[in-house]
Amino acid sequence: MGMLATLISGLASGETVAAVHRARTAAIVYVIAIAAALCGLGFLVGAAYIWTAMRYGSLAAALGFGAGFLVLAGLILLIYRISAGSRARRRAQRRNADMKAIGVTAALAVLPSLLKGKGGLGAILGPAVALAAYAIYRENVKSDDPDESERT
């Protein structure tokens, strides 16, 4: 209820409208700055091409710049592909943590009704003991994967 009251008071006072206006203004300024930076970069590349063409000839300059940009594109793609694995691992870890949190939350939400029911404490202790036994089993069983045993 407190967060809703804060949101409503922010809307009523015009604070939210002002924040949206500031964000929109900042976005416009950043877009203009990026456009100017790209134009400046384009002129610098053009100047480097002209200097290279005057020094080595226009064909050699065009071939060099073409090869250079292709190598740059290849490096960017290579770095992206290499980092994709670590991003996927981080997403999996985050998803796993989220699922554990959801499970704990669901268990805590159901706990009062289980305690009031016919099974009572036995309905809770049975699965809890089974989970604890499974966790102890998983911790003490050696893995067949040699890499897995080195990580732990």
LINLIN-V262296 format. One record per helix or strand of 2 or more residues. SS is the DSSP state (2 for helix, 1 for strand). FROM is the first residue (numbers start at 0). LEN is the number of residues. Records with the same first field share a line. If there is no record, write none. Layout:
BEGIN
SS=FROM-LEN  FROM-LEN
END
This chain:
BEGIN
2=1-12  14-42  57-59  120-20  145-6
END
